[in-house]
């Protein structure tokens, strides 16, 4: 549907730098708004957490 959302985030990133593999933990929270248009959606979102302090993104996708 369409509306405001709050989500918890947690994942592991893998960085490949100069033939070296490094794993990095990420965690935080996001707050945003999902606007649905048929099978498509658009989500502007604000994120806070570790290791980043603040971030913003815009997601576009298909709903199943």
Secondary structure, DSSP 8 states (H G I E B T S, - for coil): --EEEEEEEEEEEEEEETTEEEEEEEEEEEEEEEEEETTEEEEEEEEEEES-SEEEEEEEEE--
